[in-house]
Amino acid sequence: MESTPAILNELKELSPTVAGLGQSTPYQVPPGYFEGLAAQILSRIKTQDLSAKEEIETLSPLLSGLSKKTPYEVPAGYFTNVTANVLNNVKPQAKVVRMNPARRVIRYAAAAVVAAVMAVAGWFYFDNKGVTAEETLAQVSDTELVDYLENETQTASAVAVTMPENTDMDEADVRELLSGISDEELHAYITTL
């Protein structure tokens, strides 16, 4: 790492003792140490022809002092009778109830009926067969049209009757009320009546 004057000045401010130490490593390895290291380790292993037991005794006397016998014992004949004992001790937790197959069929049938009703309703709703409004109006009799128009005019006259007749409005008041409405909007409104 490069030592810049700013770093050294900061280090002197923080710890003058550390700043006074040199930048060399205090640890050294003897010359040629790693050149013969692998050969020396292998020669030591080969010269110590120890058995596994002797090697464990030299490495860890505590481990070598332990016996090889397991401290746990199983009673004689335990595994021959264990399945019978477990099955005898198990009690049924709940009563087993069989589902009625007829009930399942009824549920599927009900679902099929609901799906069929929805499909037929959708078919009738979306099946217009290209019939236009003129064709539908042509199927209506003239007497039904006359009855409808008479009822509508009576409704319109009933609305007119409910409006007060003397509103004291003159032409200027009407023009002021209609001043924010364009002629196109008025024409569109009149054509819808």
C-alpha positions as CSV (number, residue, x, y, z in Angstrom):
1,M,0.0,0.0,0.0
2,E,1.3,3.4,-0.8
3,S,1.7,5.7,2.1
4,T,0.6,9.2,1.2
5,P,1.4,12.2,3.5
6,A,-2.3,12.7,4.3
7,I,-2.6,9.1,5.6
8,L,0.6,9.4,7.7
9,N,-0.5,12.8,9.1
10,E,-3.9,11.3,10.1
11,L,-2.2,8.3,11.7
12,K,0.2,10.5,13.7
13,E,-2.8,12.5,15.0
14,L,-4.7,9.3,16.0
15,S,-1.8,7.3,17.4
16,P,1.8,8.5,17.4
17,T,3.0,5.1,18.7
18,V,1.5,3.2,15.7
19,A,2.8,5.9,13.3
20,G,6.3,5.4,14.6
21,L,6.4,1.7,13.8
22,G,8.0,0.6,10.6
23,Q,6.1,-0.8,7.7
24,S,8.0,-4.1,7.6
25,T,6.5,-7.4,8.8
26,P,7.9,-8.6,12.1
27,Y,7.6,-12.3,11.2
28,Q,10.1,-14.2,9.1
29,V,10.3,-17.7,7.6
30,P,13.6,-19.4,7.5
31,P,15.1,-19.5,3.9
32,G,14.1,-22.7,2.0
33,Y,11.4,-23.6,4.5
34,F,8.6,-24.4,2.0
35,E,10.9,-26.2,-0.5
36,G,11.4,-29.4,1.5
37,L,8.2,-29.2,3.7
38,A,6.1,-31.8,1.8
39,A,8.9,-34.3,1.7
40,Q,9.6,-33.9,5.4
41,I,6.0,-34.5,6.3
42,L,5.7,-37.6,4.1
43,S,9.0,-39.1,5.5
44,R,7.7,-38.6,9.1
45,I,4.5,-40.4,8.3
46,K,6.3,-43.3,6.7
47,T,8.8,-43.7,9.5
48,Q,6.0,-43.9,12.1
49,D,4.3,-47.1,11.0
50,L,1.7,-47.0,13.7
51,S,-1.5,-48.9,13.8
52,A,-4.7,-47.0,14.1
53,K,-5.0,-47.8,17.8
54,E,-1.4,-46.5,18.5
55,E,-2.0,-43.4,16.4
56,I,-5.2,-42.6,18.4
57,E,-3.3,-43.2,21.7
58,T,-0.6,-40.7,20.6
59,L,-3.1,-38.1,19.3
60,S,-5.8,-38.4,22.0
61,P,-5.4,-40.6,25.1
62,L,-9.0,-39.8,26.1
63,L,-10.5,-41.2,22.9
64,S,-8.3,-44.3,23.1
65,G,-9.5,-45.0,26.6
66,L,-13.1,-45.3,25.6
67,S,-14.5,-48.8,25.1
68,K,-16.0,-49.8,21.7
69,K,-19.1,-51.4,23.3
70,T,-22.3,-49.3,22.8
71,P,-23.9,-48.3,26.2
72,Y,-27.4,-48.9,25.0
73,E,-29.1,-52.3,24.9
74,V,-32.4,-53.5,23.4
75,P,-34.4,-56.3,25.1
76,A,-34.2,-59.7,23.5
77,G,-37.0,-60.2,20.9
78,Y,-38.0,-56.6,20.9
79,F,-38.1,-56.2,17.1
80,T,-40.0,-59.4,16.6
81,N,-43.0,-58.3,18.7
82,V,-42.8,-54.5,18.1
83,T,-45.3,-54.4,15.2
84,A,-47.9,-56.4,17.2
85,N,-47.5,-54.2,20.2
86,V,-47.9,-51.0,18.2
87,L,-51.0,-52.3,16.5
88,N,-52.5,-53.4,19.8
89,N,-51.9,-50.0,21.4
90,V,-53.3,-48.0,18.5
91,K,-57.0,-47.2,18.9
92,P,-59.2,-45.8,16.1
93,Q,-59.4,-42.0,16.5
94,A,-62.7,-41.4,14.7
95,K,-65.5,-43.3,13.1
96,V,-65.1,-43.9,9.4
97,V,-68.0,-42.5,7.5
98,R,-68.5,-43.5,3.8
99,M,-69.7,-40.9,1.5
100,N,-73.0,-41.7,-0.1
101,P,-72.3,-42.2,-3.9
102,A,-75.9,-41.0,-4.7
103,R,-75.1,-37.7,-3.0
104,R,-72.1,-37.2,-5.2
105,V,-74.1,-37.9,-8.3
106,I,-76.7,-35.4,-7.2
107,R,-74.1,-32.7,-6.7
108,Y,-72.6,-33.3,-10.2
109,A,-76.1,-33.2,-11.7
110,A,-76.9,-29.9,-9.9
111,A,-73.7,-28.4,-11.2
112,A,-74.5,-29.6,-14.8
113,V,-78.0,-28.1,-14.6
114,V,-76.6,-24.7,-13.4
115,A,-74.0,-24.8,-16.3
116,A,-76.7,-25.7,-18.8
117,V,-79.0,-22.9,-17.6
118,M,-76.2,-20.4,-17.9
119,A,-75.3,-21.6,-21.4
120,V,-78.9,-21.4,-22.7
121,A,-79.3,-17.9,-21.1
122,G,-76.1,-16.8,-22.8
123,W,-77.2,-18.2,-26.1
124,F,-80.5,-16.4,-26.0
125,Y,-78.9,-13.2,-24.8
126,F,-76.2,-13.1,-27.5
127,D,-78.1,-14.6,-30.3
128,N,-79.7,-11.6,-32.1
129,K,-79.6,-13.3,-35.6
130,G,-78.9,-10.0,-37.2
131,V,-82.4,-8.6,-36.6
132,T,-82.5,-4.8,-37.0
133,A,-84.7,-2.4,-35.1
134,E,-86.7,-1.7,-38.3
135,E,-87.5,-5.4,-38.7
136,T,-88.6,-5.7,-35.1
137,L,-90.8,-2.5,-35.4
138,A,-92.3,-4.0,-38.6
139,Q,-93.6,-6.9,-36.5
140,V,-95.5,-4.6,-34.1
141,S,-99.1,-4.0,-35.2
142,D,-100.4,-0.5,-36.0
143,T,-103.0,-0.7,-33.1
144,E,-100.2,-1.3,-30.6
145,L,-98.2,1.7,-32.0
146,V,-101.3,4.0,-31.7
147,D,-102.0,2.8,-28.2
148,Y,-98.4,3.5,-27.2
149,L,-98.3,7.0,-28.8
150,E,-101.6,7.9,-27.1
151,N,-100.2,6.8,-23.7
152,E,-97.0,8.8,-24.2
153,T,-98.9,12.0,-25.2
154,Q,-101.1,11.6,-22.2
155,T,-97.9,11.3,-20.0
156,A,-96.4,14.4,-21.7
157,S,-99.6,16.4,-21.2
158,A,-99.7,15.3,-17.5
159,V,-96.2,16.7,-17.1
160,A,-97.3,19.9,-18.8
161,V,-100.3,20.2,-16.4
162,T,-98.1,19.9,-13.4
163,M,-95.9,22.9,-14.5
164,P,-97.2,26.3,-13.3
165,E,-98.7,28.4,-16.0
166,N,-97.9,31.8,-14.8
167,T,-94.1,31.7,-14.4
168,D,-93.7,35.4,-15.3
169,M,-90.9,34.6,-17.8
170,D,-90.5,36.7,-20.9
171,E,-88.4,36.1,-23.9
172,A,-85.3,37.7,-22.3
173,D,-85.4,35.3,-19.4
174,V,-85.6,32.3,-21.8
175,R,-82.7,33.6,-23.8
176,E,-80.6,34.1,-20.6
177,L,-81.4,30.5,-19.5
178,L,-80.4,29.1,-22.9
179,S,-77.4,31.3,-23.4
180,G,-74.8,28.6,-22.4
181,I,-76.4,26.0,-24.8
182,S,-75.3,25.8,-28.4
183,D,-77.7,25.5,-31.4
184,E,-76.4,22.0,-32.2
185,E,-77.2,20.8,-28.7
186,L,-80.7,22.3,-28.9
187,H,-81.3,20.7,-32.3
188,A,-80.0,17.3,-31.0
189,Y,-82.4,17.6,-28.1
190,I,-85.4,18.4,-30.3
191,T,-84.7,15.5,-32.6
192,T,-84.7,13.1,-29.7
193,L,-88.2,14.2,-28.7
